[in-house]
Amino acid sequence: MTRPKEAVRVAIAGASSLLGKELNQWLEESKFPAVDIRLLDEGLAAGMLTEVGGEPAIIETVTEESFERVRFAFFTGSPEFSKRHAEEARRAGAVVIDLSGGLGADAKARLWIPTLDALLASPVTDVPPGELQSLFVVPAAPSDAAISISAALASAGLERLVVTVLQPVSERGPEAIEELENQVVKLLSFQPVAQTVFDTQVGFNMLSSYGPESREKLADARTRIAGESRRYLAGRAPAAAIMLVQAPVFHSHSFTAYAEFKVPPALDDLADRLQRAGLKLASATDEPPTNVSVAGESRPVLRQPERDPSIETGVWLWGAADNLRVPCATAVAIAEKLLAS
């Protein structure tokens, strides 16, 4: 692929993760002007053979020299990995764009959804005067959906927003995908199931929490969604009440959102507002979005708004979002905005 003269060097730190692989692919598909993409990771992932732009590439171990001459460092691994190495990238002069959720608590981090800029600017950070903003955080796909819905409907008299998110197992990585697949096969054969990742049965099941021996907690993901939404909106629009449920699906979040208004709203007006906020709405004649149908979509997709049958000021939304593509597209959009500024 031919690169323009302003092409830049980027690094994907956490390149072996599902997010890292998706970002690598999206950089190519979106024709982002990257003259060189460094693939970085640690542990057993370092040394793996993969590809960049259709050419063979090796995932390298993170060292002090890894971020030299890198313009953008995308962090796509675990939150702990981001916390260990993001400062190294910033000291080397790279702009850090975090997709992992590990850097959101940093006072200097700026959460940013560029498609919302015309409606709601990203929140102000505590960067000292004269210091360049070099740390950006990409909200998770369900955070993006909750933030965008609230921002879209706030000026329509929104009083309350409640979002219930159904989470796919791919949020927990390749091991979780393998565990769900294994559990489904074993359960259909009436055999004992492995529970290494979730410490409980996730196949054919819906969970409000994982087992006590699970290394990760579903509550932590819920806290991230609520925290990102609250911080981004910063009192400018009602923050959603969030419930998170682990669903037995491989990819993409699906969600319901209940919005309550001061007076009964016009549904066509709400639909227009949601689209102006950068959300994609299925037409009234289309099938409602599902976790399968939104694969590859760069923005959350919603069904047309529907009135609650018993509360005249209440409106329901149903939607789905590709949990990998949405944050990757946002991360690249941030880099593109910075290059254009």
C-alpha positions in Angstrom: 0.0 0.0 0.0 1.4 3.4 -0.9 1.9 5.7 2.0 1.7 9.6 1.8 4.7 11.8 2.6 3.3 12.6 6.1 3.3 8.9 7.0 4.3 8.3 10.7 5.7 5.4 12.8 3.3 3.8 15.2 3.5 1.0 17.8 0.9 -1.5 18.9 1.8 -2.4 22.5 -0.1 -5.6 23.3 -0.1 -6.7 19.6 -1.0 -10.4 20.4 -4.3 -9.4 22.1 -7.6 -9.5 20.2 -7.7 -5.7 20.3 -4.1 -5.6 19.0 -4.8 -7.8 16.1 -8.0 -5.9 15.3 -6.2 -2.6 15.5 -3.4 -3.8 13.2 -6.1 -4.8 10.6 -8.0 -1.5 11.0 -4.9 0.6 10.5 -4.6 -1.2 7.1 -8.3 -1.0 6.2 -8.6 2.7 7.1 -5.5 3.6 5.2 -4.0 5.3 8.1 -0.6 6.9 7.1 1.7 4.5 9.0 5.0 4.1 7.4 6.0 1.5 10.0 4.0 -0.4 12.6 6.0 -1.9 15.5 4.3 -4.9 17.1 5.2 -5.1 20.8 4.3 -7.4 23.6 5.8 -9.4 26.5 6.0 -12.9 27.8 5.3 -15.7 25.5 3.8 -13.4 22.9 7.2 -11.9 22.1 8.7 -13.7 19.1 5.4 -14.7 17.6 5.1 -14.6 13.8 2.3 -12.4 12.5 1.9 -10.0 9.6 1.6 -6.2 8.9 0.2 -5.0 5.6 0.3 -8.5 4.2 4.0 -9.0 5.0 5.5 -11.3 7.7 6.3 -9.5 11.0 7.6 -10.6 14.4 6.1 -9.4 17.7 9.0 -7.8 19.6 9.7 -7.7 23.3 9.2 -4.2 24.9 12.6 -2.5 25.6 13.7 1.0 26.4 14.3 1.5 22.6 10.9 0.2 21.5 9.2 3.6 21.4 12.0 5.6 19.8 10.8 7.8 16.9 7.2 6.5 17.4 4.5 9.1 16.9 1.6 7.1 18.3 1.7 4.2 20.7 -1.5 2.3 20.9 -1.9 0.2 24.1 -4.1 -2.8 23.5 -3.0 -5.4 26.1 -3.9 -5.9 29.7 -4.4 -2.8 32.0 -1.4 -3.9 33.9 0.8 -4.0 30.8 -0.3 -0.4 29.9 0.5 0.8 33.4 4.0 -0.7 33.2 5.0 0.7 29.8 2.9 3.8 28.9 5.2 6.2 30.7 8.2 4.8 28.7 6.4 5.6 25.5 5.5 9.1 26.6 9.1 9.8 27.8 10.3 8.8 24.3 8.0 11.4 22.8 5.1 9.2 21.7 1.5 10.1 22.0 -0.2 7.2 24.0 -3.7 6.1 23.0 -4.9 3.6 25.5 -7.6 1.0 24.6 -7.0 -1.3 27.5 -8.8 0.7 30.3 -5.6 0.7 32.4 -4.9 4.5 32.2 -8.3 6.0 32.6 -7.6 7.0 36.2 -4.7 9.2 35.2 -5.6 12.9 35.8 -3.7 13.8 32.6 -5.7 11.3 30.5 -8.2 12.7 28.0 -11.1 10.5 27.1 -12.1 11.1 23.5 -14.8 10.0 21.1 -14.2 12.2 18.0 -17.6 11.5 16.4 -19.1 13.3 19.4 -17.0 16.5 19.1 -19.7 18.6 17.4 -22.2 17.7 20.1 -20.1 17.3 23.3 -16.4 18.1 23.5 -14.3 15.6 25.3 -13.6 16.5 29.0 -10.9 18.9 30.1 -7.8 17.3 31.8 -5.3 18.4 34.3 -2.4 18.9 31.9 -0.2 21.8 33.1 0.0 24.9 31.0 2.6 24.5 28.3 2.6 20.7 28.5 1.3 18.9 25.4 -1.5 16.4 25.8 0.1 13.1 25.2 -2.3 10.6 26.9 -5.6 9.7 25.4 -8.1 7.0 26.5 -10.5 5.3 24.3 -13.8 4.4 26.1 -14.9 0.7 25.8 -17.6 0.0 23.3 -20.5 0.0 25.9 -19.2 3.1 27.5 -19.1 4.8 24.1 -22.8 3.7 23.5 -23.9 5.0 26.9 -22.0 8.3 26.6 -23.3 8.9 23.0 -26.9 8.1 23.9 -26.9 10.4 26.9 -25.2 13.2 25.0 -27.7 12.9 22.1 -30.8 12.9 24.3 -29.8 15.4 27.0 -31.2 18.4 25.3 -34.5 16.5 24.5 -35.3 16.6 28.3 -33.7 13.4 29.3 -34.1 12.8 33.0 -33.0 9.2 33.5 -31.0 6.6 31.5 -30.6 3.0 32.4 -28.3 0.7 30.3 -28.1 -3.1 30.6 -25.1 -4.5 28.7 -24.6 -8.1 27.6 -20.9 -8.8 27.5 -19.2 -11.3 25.1 -16.5 -13.6 26.3 -14.0 -12.2 23.9 -13.6 -9.3 26.3 -11.6 -11.7 28.5 -9.3 -12.7 25.6 -8.7 -15.8 23.5 -8.6 -18.2 26.5 -12.2 -17.2 27.3 -13.3 -17.9 23.7 -11.8 -21.3 23.9 -13.4 -22.0 27.3 -16.9 -21.1 26.0 -16.4 -23.3 23.0 -15.1 -26.2 25.2 -18.0 -25.8 27.6 -20.6 -25.8 24.9 -19.2 -29.0 23.4 -18.8 -30.7 26.8 -22.3 -29.7 28.0 -23.9 -31.1 24.9 -22.1 -34.3 25.6 -23.0 -34.3 29.3 -19.4 -34.1 30.3 -17.7 -32.0 33.0 -16.6 -28.5 31.8 -13.4 -26.6 32.3 -13.8 -23.4 34.3 -10.3 -21.9 34.2 -11.2 -18.4 33.1 -14.6 -17.8 34.6 -14.5 -20.3 37.5 -18.1 -21.1 36.6 -20.3 -22.3 33.8 -20.7 -19.6 31.1 -21.9 -21.9 28.3 -25.8 -21.7 28.0 -25.8 -19.4 31.0 -26.1 -15.7 31.9 -24.0 -14.4 34.7 -24.1 -11.4 37.0 -20.6 -12.3 38.4 -17.8 -14.8 37.9 -16.7 -17.6 40.3 -14.6 -16.6 43.3 -11.4 -18.0 41.8 -11.6 -16.1 38.5 -8.6 -13.8 38.0 -10.9 -11.0 36.7 -14.1 -9.8 38.1 -17.2 -8.8 36.1 -17.7 -6.0 38.5 -14.4 -4.4 37.4 -15.7 -4.2 33.8 -18.9 -2.6 35.1 -17.0 -0.1 37.1 -14.9 0.8 34.0 -18.1 1.5 31.9 -19.7 3.5 34.7 -16.5 5.5 35.4 -15.8 6.3 31.8 -19.4 7.4 31.2 -19.4 9.6 34.3 -16.0 11.2 33.6 -16.8 11.9 30.0 -20.2 13.5 30.6 -18.9 15.4 33.6 -22.3 16.6 34.7 -23.2 17.9 31.2 -25.7 15.1 30.6 -27.3 12.5 32.8 -24.9 9.6 33.4 -26.5 6.2 32.8 -27.1 3.6 35.5 -25.2 0.6 34.3 -25.9 -3.1 34.7 -23.5 -5.6 33.2 -24.3 -9.3 32.4 -21.9 -11.9 31.0 -23.6 -13.6 28.0 -22.7 -16.9 26.4 -21.7 -15.3 23.1 -18.3 -14.9 21.5 -18.1 -11.4 20.1 -19.9 -8.0 20.3 -21.8 -6.3 23.1 -25.5 -6.0 22.9 -27.5 -3.7 25.2 -30.8 -2.2 26.1 -31.2 1.4 27.1 -34.3 2.8 28.9 -34.6 6.6 28.6 -37.1 8.6 30.6 -38.0 12.2 29.7 -39.7 15.2 31.2 -42.5 15.0 28.6 -43.3 12.4 26.0 -40.7 12.9 23.1 -41.3 12.6 19.4 -39.6 9.3 18.3 -38.4 10.7 15.0 -36.7 13.6 16.8 -34.9 11.1 19.1 -33.8 9.1 16.1 -32.3 12.2 14.4 -30.5 13.2 17.6 -29.0 9.8 18.0 -27.7 9.8 14.4 -26.2 13.3 14.9 -24.3 11.9 17.9 -22.5 9.5 15.5 -24.6 6.4 16.3 -25.9 4.3 13.5 -29.6 3.6 13.3 -31.1 0.7 11.5 -34.1 1.7 9.4 -37.6 0.7 10.4 -37.6 -2.0 7.7 -34.2 -3.5 8.6 -33.7 -6.3 11.1 -32.8 -5.1 14.6 -29.0 -5.2 15.2 -27.5 -8.3 16.9 -24.1 -9.2 18.2 -23.6 -11.1 14.9 -24.9 -8.5 12.5 -22.7 -5.6 13.9 -19.4 -7.4 13.3 -17.1 -5.0 11.5 -19.2 -1.9 12.3 -17.1 1.0 13.5 -19.9 2.6 15.5 -22.6 1.2 17.8 -25.8 0.3 16.0 -29.3 1.0 17.3 -32.8 -0.1 16.5 -35.4 2.7 16.0 -36.6 4.1 19.4 -39.7 2.4 20.9 -42.1 3.8 23.4 -42.6 2.0 26.7 -46.1 0.5 26.8 -46.9 1.7 30.3 -44.8 4.8 30.9 -45.7 7.6 28.5 -42.4 9.5 29.0 -40.3 6.3 28.7 -38.5 5.1 25.5 -36.5 1.9 24.9 -33.5 1.4 22.7 -31.9 -1.8 21.6 -28.4 -1.9 20.2 -25.2 -3.8 19.6 -21.6 -2.8 19.2 -18.5 -4.7 17.9 -16.4 -4.8 21.1 -13.2 -4.8 19.1 -13.9 -2.7 16.0 -15.6 0.2 17.8 -12.7 1.1 20.1 -10.1 0.5 17.4 -11.9 2.8 15.0 -12.1 5.5 17.7 -8.4 5.1 18.5 -7.4 5.6 14.8 -9.8 8.6 14.6 -8.1 10.2 17.5 -4.7 9.8 15.8 -6.1 11.2 12.6 -7.5 14.2 14.4 -4.1 14.8 16.0 -2.3 14.6 12.7 -4.7 17.1 11.2 -4.4 19.6 14.0 
